[in-house]
Each structure stands twice: as structure tokens, then as C-alpha cells.
Amino acid sequence: MKSIQIFSALALFVSCLSKELNAQQPMNTHQTLDSKQQSIVKISAFTAKGDLLQLQNALNDGLNAGLTINEVKEIIIQLYAYTGFPRSLNALQTFMVLLKERAQKDIKDELGKQASPVPVNKTKQELGTELQTRLVGQPVKGEVFEFAPAIDQFLKEHLFCDIFGRDNLDWKTRELATISALATLGGVESQLRSHFGVAMYNGLTGEQLNQFISIIQSKVGPKEGNAANQVLQTLLKQTNGQNDKTDNPQEPAVNAIFPQGEKAPKEYFTGTAWVNRLVQQDETGTYSVGNVVFQAGARTAWHIHPAGQTLIVLDGKGWYQEKGKPARSISKGDVIVIPSNTIHWHGAAKDSPLTHLAITNSRDGGVKWLQPVTDEEYSSIK
């Protein structure tokens, strides 16, 4: 019976995750990447990789999602600064062919905004320095620029003035394209780390960047995705003021299957936990999938799922308890099928973190949160 439950739950999860990663409709929350942004990740990644067949599919998806012709061209043009002229020119040629094919099918794509002329009241060096400082949040200095002043000049006058100074893409979009290319290229962790920071400074959230990692992992490859994930999670932990050590058994592992996600709300969780919403809801509005990471001793409050929930434990040890019943020990590989309208809680053991997937049926409404699990209730578990 347990093997059947595992197969069914995993099959549902894979199906839902596939729908999420390939969704063409915008999601209904600013905390996730919308369909245009997801397309930008794939367009930029396959431009950097030089995979023109996958790039053609990504370009087609991007246009269907509402990207304009000039937005796509601008993304590809910008990427030459990171991937080189050959990759950028090949991508532009692929885009030209696709547009002709779509026109032959009577598909009318919006041209979109042209970039305004760069202001002429300042030199390129002055304007580039100003834009770079605003983009990053502070003046950019470093030994490499003192060692090779020409590269500092080219960055300011060309990358930041001539490219980032063009106003037909906002900086958040430009940074999304940049990190997509850098994550795909590999071997540029220092630059990727810097651009993750700039991306967050310009409005991309931790949850959106975790979703970005999921797209890279699934569409480009686990090697590239996992390497980028390590860079991101280290940065997020430092940004959140957390200890960056990974040898503490109470801390979740950085190289987990899925990115860690956002901190869980304190009103519904005791201790520290993180939630990564892998699937907001499928197209029927019924199922959602989340990856939940509990620090040792962390747990949910008592709560109810009107249409039930399934938990799949990916790592660690913890507890699951229904109201009026003894707590059940859970560990890696366990599947817990939670009946409808059942008061329950789940969380980590005192001496171990816990990671599980939560597949939630929202057919009859969302979760109903109740009172916290008290320290006395939790400490009494044996």
C-alpha cells in the first residue's frame, strides 16, 4: 500500500510541476515569476547555451506569453555582452526565422517600444558611472579595475551607458536575463553572486529567484541549476543574517533537491521554517505543491485541509499528529495521506531538520489555521 501511495503522490507531483514550468498564463501573485519572466529565463539560458532548437521553442513561448518583438530583441542584444557576439547573432537569426514562420501563419506579434536615445548632456563615462551606481546601489570599485582601467571604462561607457541605459527594458528584466545566462555558462560564480544581489536590489524576490533556480534545473540541467542554487542559498542566508555554516545538524542542507524558499509566517509556524511554492495551483485550481523545510524543533500550528493533503518526506526526521491520536514519527521516504477536515500538525524532530513536499487539495477551500502547538505538547512526544 505504501508503494502505491508513493507512486501516486509522485506521479501527481511530477504532473503538477511539469504544468507549472510550462505554464503560459501569468500567475496571480507578484511573489512568483509570471509567464513572460519565465520565458525570459529560458530565452536567455538557451541563447547562452547555444541550443538553437530549444531557443526557438522558448522564443515561441515568449511571444505567446506576450513579450513584444523589441523586448525579445533587446534581451538577445544585451546578452552579447555576457555570452559573446556569436551566441547573440545566432539567437537573432533564429528569432528572425521564427517571426517569418509566425507571420506566414497569420500570427501578428506586437512590435513594442523602441529604445529612446541616450541623453547627450553627459559623457558616456559620466552617464555610465551614474547608471552603474544606481543599478548596484553604491559606487563600484575593485582591484581588477585598477589593474586594468580599460575594462572599467568599457563597462561604464558601453555596458551601463549604451546597453543598460536603453529604456525599453527595466533593470529587473535585464538582471533576470543576465543571471539566466551566467547560471547557464557556469564557472562564473563570482559574477553570478554579484548579479543575484543586484537582481534583489532591483526588485526580484528570494522566492522568485528560487523559482528561477527550479527553471534552470529542469530546463538547462541539474549541474547548472545546483551550482547556481548553492550560490543563491549562500547569498540568501547571509542576506537574512543567518550563519553560513553547513555542518550544523539543525540547519537544512544547502544542496537540497529544491531551493529553500521564503521563511514561513510566524503566526502559523513555531520555530524557523521555509516554504517554496513549486506549484501555485494546477489549471483546475485544485492542487498546489510546496516544498517545506523545517529547522530542528520547528513545526506548524494545528490546522485543517478541507479536502485533504499528502506529505512526502524528502529528508530528515519529524512528527505528524492528528488531534486526539499519538504523534507518529516520520522520516525520509514516508508518505502521509491526511484525510479531509482532520485537525493535525507536522514538523521536525528536536534533533533533526525535516524536509517534505506538501501536495494540497484546495477543492473545498484553503487551509484553516488553528492554535499553535505548545511547547508542552511538543515536549511530551516520545
N, C-alpha and C positions, 0 to 999 in steps of 0.2 A: 504493500500500500504506500509506504513512504517513497519508493522509487517512482511510482506513478505520480504522486503529488509533486515530486521534484521535477519530473519531465513536464508535467502540465504547467507548473508555475514558470519554469524556464522558457518553455515554448511561448507562453503569453508575454513574458518579459521581452524576449527577442523580437517578437512581432511588434510590440508597442514601441520598442526602441528604434526599430527599423522605420516605423511610420514617423517617429519624431525627427530622425535625422534627415529624412527625405521629404518632410512636410513642405508644402509650397505656400500654405496660408500663414499669415502672421500670428504669433502667439499673443495672448491677451494680457501681457504684463511687461513692464519696462525692465524687469529683472532678468529677462531672457533675451537671447538674440532673436530678432524677428527673421522672417524668411529672406529678406534682402540681405541682412547681415550674414546669415548662414551661407548664402550664395557667394558673398564676397570672400568668405574664408576659403571656400572650395576653388573659386576662380584664382585667387592669389596663390594658393598652395600648388595647384596644378600648373600654373604659369612658372613657378619656381622649380617644380619638378621636371618640367618639360614634357609632361604627359598630355599630348595634344588631343587624344581621344577623350580622356576624362575631362579635359578642359572644355572641349566642345559641349559635352553634356552639362557641365557646370555653367557655362555661358548661357545655354538654352534655358536652364532652370532659373538663372538670374533674371533674364529678360521676362520670363513668365511670372516671376515674383514681383516685377515692377521696376527693376533697375532700368534706367534710361541708357541709350546708346552712349551718350557722352560720359555718364558715370562709369560705365564699364571701360571705355577707352582711357579715361583718366586713371583708373586703378592700374591698368596694364602699363600705361606710360610711366607712372610713378615707380613701378616695380623694376624698371631697368636699373634704377639706382642701387637696388639690392640684389638683383639676380643677373644683371648684365644685359647688354643690348640683344644678344642672340635670343635669349628666352623671351624678352619683351616683344621683339619683332615677330617671332614665330607665333606668339599669342595673338598679336594684332592681325596677322594673316589669317589665323584660324577664326577670329571674330568676323573678319570681312566675309569669309566664305559662308559662315553661318547666317549672317544678315542677308546675303543674297538668297540662300535657301529659304529663309523665312519669308522674304518678300515674294518669292515665287509661289508660296503657299498662301499669299494674301494676308500674311500676318503683319500688322502695322505696329512697329515699335516706336515708342516716343523718343525723339531726339534728345531732349533735355537741355539743361542750361549750359551755355558756353562759359568758359573761364573769363573773368574780367581782366583787363590789362593790369599789370603790376604797377603800383604807384611810382611816379618818376621824381617825386620831391625828395627822395633819399637815394643814396648809392646802394648798390646791391649788398655791399658789406654791411652797411648800417641797417637796412631793412631785414636782411637775413639774420643778423645778430639779434634784432628786436624780436623777430618771429620765433627764433630758436629759444630765446629766454622765456617767452610767453608759453610756448608749447611744453617746455620742460618744467617751468616754474621757478627757474633760477639760472644765472649765468653758467655756461658750460665751459669748464676748464679741464686741463689734464696734461700729463707729461707727454703723451703722444702728440698733442697739438704743438707743444714747444719743440719736440723733436723734429716734427715735420709741419711747419707752419702752413705749407701749401694745402695740406689736407683740410686744415681748419678753414682756410679761405674758400676752398671748393664746397665744403659742407654749408657754410653760411651763404655764399653767393649763389650757389646752384641748387643744392637740395632744399634748403629752407626758404630762400627767396624765390627762385624760379619754379620750384615744384610745390612745396607746402604753402607758398604764397598764393597759389591759384585757388580761387574761391568756389569752384564747382563741386568740391567735396569738403566736408567738415573734417576737423582733425581727428575726431574719434574714428571716423571711417578710414582715414589714411593710416591711423595706427593699427586698426584691425587688419588691413591689408598687409601692413609691414610685419606684424607678428606672425601672420599666416605664412608669409614667405620665409621668414627666419626660422620658424619651427620646422618647416619642410626641408630647408637647406641642411640643417644640423651643423654641429661644430662651431656654432656662433652663440654659445650660451651667454656670454657676457653681454653681447648686443641684445639678445632676446630678453634677458633680465631687465636691461635698461628700458627697452620698449614696452615691456609689461608694465613697468612703473609709470611711464608716460601715458600709456593707454588708460590706466586707472585715474591718473591725474586729469585726463580729458574726458572722463565720464563712463568708461567701461567698468562694470562692477565685478567683484570677485566671482559672483555666480555666473555672469556672462562669460568670464574668462575660463571658468571651469567647463562651461558648455562648449566653448571654443576647443578646449583640450579634447573633449569627447569626439568632436567632429574630426580633429586631426587623427586621433587614434583609430577611428572607424574608417575614414576615407583615405588617408595618406598611409598610415601604418602604425602598428603598436610601438615600434622602435622610436619613431619621430615623436609620437604622442607621449610616450612615457618619459622621454628625455625632456620635452617641454614641460610636462607635468611636474617633474622634480624641481625645475627652475621656478615655476609658478608657485608651488606649495611652499617652498623655502621663502619666497618673497612675501606671500600672504601671511605666513607665520610671523615674520619679522614686522610686517606692517601692523599686525594685530597685537604686537608686543609680546609674542609667545617665545618661549625658549626653543631654539632651533635644534636642540639635540634630538636624535632619533633612537637613542639607546635606553630611553625611559620606558619601561613596560606599560606605564599608564598612558603613554601618548600613542595615538594612532600612527601606523606606519605611513611614511610619505609615499612609498611605491605601491599603494593600494590599487585595486582594479580600477576604481573610478576616482576622479578628483574629490577632494574633501567637501567642498561646498561651503555654504554660508552657515554661520552659527545659528543654532536653533533658538527660538524665542524663549526667554527665561520664564515667562508666565506659563509655559506648557512643559518645560523640562527642568529637572533638578540636576545640577552639575553642568558640565560642558559637553555639548553635542553639536554635530554639524549635519546639515541636510543638503543634498544635491538633488534637485528635481530633474531627473533624467527624462521623464515624460510628463508634461503638464496634464494632458488628457488625450486619449485617442479621439478619432473623429466622431465617435458616437457620444463623447462626453461622459463615458462610463468609467474607464480605467485611467489611473495615473501610476507612475512608478518613481520611487525615490530611493536614493542610497543614503542611509543614516549611519553616522559614525558616533559612537558614544565613548567618551573617556571613561576610565575605570570609575565605578561608582555613580555614573550618570544614568538617568532613567527618565522616561516620560511620566506625565501625570496620568491618573486614571482617565480613561476615555472610552468612547464608543464609536464604532463604524456602523452606521445603519444598514449597510449592505455587505459588511464583512471586509476582511483584509487577509492577505497572505504574506508572511515574512519568510525570507530565505537568508539564512545566516551565512555570511561570506568569510568571516574571520572572528577570532576571539571567543570569549565566553560571557554568558549573561543569564538573565532570568526572564521568564514570561509567566504572568499570573492573571488568572481570571478571578473576579470577585467571589469570595466565599470558597475558593479552592486553594490547595497548596501551590506554592510557586514551583515552576518547572525549570530545571537547568537546561540551557540551550548552548550549542557550540557549533562550530563550522560544519556545514552540510545539513543542518537541521532545517526542516520546513514546518512552519506553524500556520495552520489554517484557522483563522479566527472567525467564529460564527457571527452572523448579523446581530446587532444590538446587544453585544456582550461587553460588559464593563471589564476592562483589563488594563494592564500596563506592561511595558517591556523595557529592558535596559541592560547595562553592563554589570559584570560581577565586580566585587570590591577590589579585586587584584588584577583585573584584566580589562582592556578595552573590548568593544564589540562593534562589528560592522554587519549590517543586514540590509537587504533590499526590502522595500515595503510596496507591495502591489495592492492598491486600494480600489475597491469598487465604490464609486460615488453615485451610483444609480439613484439611491434614495436620499441623497444629500451628503454634505461633508461631515468631517469628524466633529463629535461633540465632546469638548473637553470638560473634565470634572475637577475634583480636588487633587492636589499633589500627593504623591506617595511620600508619606512622612519618613523621617529618619528612623523612627521606631519601627514602622512597618518594614522598611528595608533591612534594618539591622537584625530583625527577628528571623530572616530567611536562613535556613540551614540546608 
